[in-house]
Amino acid sequence: MNNQPQLLTPTTLYPKIFQQYIRQKTENYVDRPLISTTINNFLQNNNHGYFTLIGSPGSGKSAILANYTIQNPQTIYYTAEVEGKNRANEFLITLCTQLIQKIDNENPTLPDNVTEGSWYLSLLLQKISDNLTADQKLIVVVDGCDNLDRQSQPRDSNIFYLPRYLPKQVYFLLARRPFLRAKSGLLIETPAETLNLEEYPEQNQADARAYIEHYLAIPGVGANIKSWLFENGISETQFCQELVAESGNNFIYLSQVLGGIPPSPPWEGGDRKAGRDVPWNVPTAGLEKYYQSLWQKMVGDGLSEIELGVLRVLVEQEETVSVEAISQFIDVDEYDVEEVLENWLEFLHWQEIGGEICYSLYHWSFRKFLRSCL
């Protein structure tokens, strides 16, 4: 065994399916300074630990971590977003194989019981930690934590069997959608920090503006959009302001709209949340495909009568609505409504109004899509 872990490039280290995903997610990527700075500060200020990036579907979590991986090629990367990679055994096999490559690239064999908990993963992390120099770090990126098939491991175990303890100079960067702390699926005793994108609306808007401006500057693509704006009597400033407001930190919506302009044939006006039609807010095929995947996760094996009632209220209400109001609308107990909302937390926005927690679907275009499904 080599005394020093080898530093391998993404080309030699990551499975090809991950390489393709990383390239896809970082196309036209624009830096989001708050997030990159917060991650770097966590790594500098802690000797080990877990950093979790939290955000609604489409808020850019995957792109952020994929870009971090490109900028730091020594990073170990895993995503449960790709087909077939959302089970705990796949995670352990793939991650441990990558870790072994850092220790001994010539003999990447795994024990037969590698998928039986976190024992072997923890062993590899400790071995690598023991051989790191003072200025080295082992950083493991795990994207798409929400996609884990919880049936693939015991309910009382950490998601993906992530270790409860981490050795020195070992870090995990996680990305997941909003969740209840009590249902995080992660029991750890090591430094930990979270960054919830929903808590930084001004920075998100600045990031959205920067993304649009970058897109308009792309040769050919940007010129086509500018020409279309001119033909429709829309200034670039107006376009940027409107689209930032429409996006609501939904970068998948943003990228799909920009990628679909100029439209052919012309799109019809949409039902913007604020009530005024604009010519670019009809979901594209790519956006509808993404929303279809969210819908399938919401439905699961089928919606109960209570779930269907709660969803109908959320779809019809443009503003946030309280548990009490929903229960009155559909004439069911508040506890049952609250249970449904907790299960759907990753698809919702919520805020406290007058001492009550009020909920809405996380984006107006998703609400519009769900209306077509009911």
N, C-alpha and C positions, 0 to 999 in steps of 0.2 A: 504494500500500500504506500502511496506517495505521502510524504510528510506534510505537503502543502496542498490545499484544495486548488484544483485547476480552475481558471477563469475562462469559461467557454462563451462563445458568442451565441445569440439567439438562433442563428442558422444551424449550429451544431447541437444546441441544447434543447430547443422546444420541438415537440411533435409538429409535423407539417400542418395539421389541422389548426393548431394554435398560431402558427406563423401566418396562415391565411386570415385568421380572425383578427390578429393584431394589425395587419396591413389594412384590412377593411375598416376597422374602428379608428385608425389614425389618419385616414384620408382627409385632407383639408383641415387637419387639427390645428387649433389655435390655442396657445397657452392660456391657462386660467390661473393667474398669479396667486390669488388667495389660497387656492388648494395646494398648488405645488409648494408654496412657502410653508404652509401649515404642516404638510407631510415632512418636509426637510427639517423643520424645527423639532418635530417629534423625534425624528431619528437622531438628531444631534443632542437632544436633552435627556434621552433615556438610553440606558445600556441594553435594553431589550424591550419587547412588548408588542401589543396589538394596536393597530390603527385602523379604524373602520370609517369608510366613506359612505354616508347615507343619503339617499335621494330617491325621488319618485321615478317611475319608469320613464326612460328617455332623457333623463337629466344630464347624461354625459359621463356617468360613473365608469362605464367600460372603456370609453375613449380615454379618460384620464389615466386609468391604470395601464392601459395598453401603451400610451405614450410614455408613461414613466418607465415601463419595461424597455422600450426602445432607447430611451435616454440613459438607462442603467442596465447594460447588457449582461451584467453578472447576476441579475435578478432571476429567481426561479418563478415561473409563471404557470398559472392554471386558471381555466375558466369553465364554469359549469353551464355556460350559455350555449355551447356547441352540442350538437346531438350526440347522445350516448355518454356524455361526461357528467351527468348529474347524479351519479350514485357514489356512495362513500367508498366502495371497493375500487372503482375506477380512479377516484381521487388518490387513494393511497398508493396504488400501483404506479400511476403516472408520476406523482410527485416524488415518491421514493426512488424511482428509476432516475429522475433528473438529479436528485441529491447524490445518488451513488456515482453518477457521472462526474460530479464535482470532486469526489474522493478518489475514485478509481475508474477512469473511463474505459479501461480495457476489460473489466469484468463486472458489468452491471446486472448481476443476478440477484433475485429477491428470494427470501425464504417463503416456503409454502403458506405460512400463516401470517403473511404481511398484512392481510386485510382484517385481522382479528384485533381491532382496536388500534390505539396510537403508539403501542410499545416500540415498534420498529422505526416509525417516523421520529419519535423522540430520541431514539438511540442514534439515528443518523444526524439529527440536528446537534446533538451533544458532541459527536465525533468531529463535525465540521467546526463547531464553536471552539473546541479545544485547539484547533490548528490555525485559527484566524490570528493575524497579527493585530496589533493595537488599533490600527487605522482601517481595518477591514470589517465589513458587515455581511451577514447573510440575510437577504430580504426575499421573502416569499409573498408573491401576489396571488390572491384568490378572488376571482371575480365571479359574479352571479351566484352569491350564496343563497339567494331566494329560490333558485332552481333545484336545490338539493331534493332528491327523493327521500323524504324522511322515513319511508318504509324500508330503505336499504340499510338501516342501522337502528340499534335500540333507541327508544325515545328519550332515555335519560342520559345519553351520551352527547358530547359536544358535536355540533354540526361538522361533518366531514372528519370526525374524530380529531379535531384540532387539539393540540396539547394544552393541558391546564397550566403547565409551567413551561417557560422558555429559558434556554441557557443564555449566557451573556452574548451580546452582539448578534442575536437572532431576532428578526422582526417579521411580523405578518401584516400585510396591507390587504384589508378586506373591502369589498363593495357589496352593499345590500340595500334593499328598499326599506322604507319605514317599518318599524316593528315595536311591539311592546317590550319594555325591558324585562318584564317577567317571563316573556316567551322568546327571549333572544336565542335560546338553544346554545348558549356559550357560557360555561362556568370556567373562569380563569383567575389565576392568582399571579398576576404579572402587570406591569404598567400598561395602561390602556387609555386610548383617547378616541373620541368620535368627532366627525365633522358632518353636520347635517346641512346639506345644501339649501334646504328650505329656509334656514335662518339667515340667509344672506341675499335677500332679493336684489339689492342695489348692485352687488358684485355680479350676480347672475345676469342682470340686464346689461352690465358693461361687457361681460363675456359674450353675450348674444350679439351685441352691436359689433364687437371685434370680429366675431365669426362672419357676420353678414358683410362687413367691409372687406374682410379677407376674400370672401367668395366673389364679391364684385370685382376684385383685382385679379382674379384668375384669367389668364389670356383666353380669349374665345368665349368661355362660359360667361364671364362677367360682362363682356361686350354684348352678348345676346340679351342678357337681362336688362342692361341699360337701354338697349334699343327698344325692347318691349315696353319699358317704363316710359320712354319718350313718346312712343306711339299711343300710349294710354293716358298721357298727360299727368303722369305721376313723377314727382321729383324724387331723387335718391334719398334726400333727407326724410321726406314723408314716408317713403317705402320702408326705410330703416326703422323709423319710429313706430309705424304701424305693426311691422313684423315682430319687433321686439316685444311689443305689448301683446300681440297674438300668441307668441311662443310660450310665454309663461314658464320659462326654464325648461321647456320641452325641446331639447336639441334634436331629437329624431324628427319632430314636426318641422323644425327649422330647416334641417338638411333636406327633407323631402320636398318642402315647398320650394326652396331655392333650386333644387335639382329638377323641378318640374316646370320652371319658367324659362322661356315663354311656353305657355300651354298650347297644345295642339291635339284636338280642337279646343277652342276657348273654354275655360272652366266657367261654371255658373257661380254666381255669388253665393257665399256661405252664410251661416247664421252666427256671426261673431258674437261672443259673449256680451259685448257692450251694446249689441243690437244693430250695428251698422254694417252693411255688407261691404266686403272688400273682395277684389277679384282673385285673390291668391289663396283663400283659406279653405278650399275643398280638399279633404284628405286624398293623397295619391294612393296608388295601388300598394306601394311599399309601406306606407303608414297603415293602411287598412290591414295588411298582412301582420304587421306588428301588433295592432290592436286585437286582431283575431287570436293571437297567442295569449294575450292577457285575458281575453274573454273566456278562452278554454280553461285557463287556470281558475278563474272566478267560478265557472260552472262546475268544474270537477266532474263528479258522477251524476250531476243534476242539481237543479235548484229546488229547495223546499218552498212551500207556500210563503213562509215568512221571508226567506231570502229574496224571493221574487217580488214580494211587496216592498221590501226595503229598497231594492234596486229600482223599482218603478218610481219611488219617491225621489231618489237621488238623480235619476235621469230627467225628471220633470222639473226639478228645482235648480234654477240657475245660481242661486246663492246658497250659502251654507245653511244647514238645518240641524236642529238639535235632536237628541235621542227621544226626548219627550214629544216633540212635534211629529217625528216619524211614527212613534207608537200610536199617537192619536190618529194619524192619517190612515193607518192600516189596522187599527184596533187590536193590537197585541201588546203583551207585557214589555215594559222598557228593558228588562233584563235580556229578553230574547233578541231585541233590536241591537242592544249593545254587544251581544255575543257575535252577531253577524258582522257588525262594523269592525270589531276587533280582528275577525278572520280576514277581512278585506282591507286592512289598514294600509297595505302597500299600494293600493289603488286610490287612496283618498288623501285629501287635505283636511286638516282640522285646526280649529282655533277656538280660544275661549272668548265667549261673548256674554256679558252679563252674568258671569259665574257659571255658564253652561258650556260644555264642549260641543261645538257645532261642526258638521261634516259636509263635504262636497266631493264629487269625483275630481281627480287630480288635474284634469285638463278638459276644457270645453269641447275639443274635437273628439276626445275619448267618450265624453257624454253623448255627443251626437252619433258616434258610431254605435254605442250601446242601444240608443233609441231605435236604430234600424234592426237590432237583433231581437228586440222584444215584440 
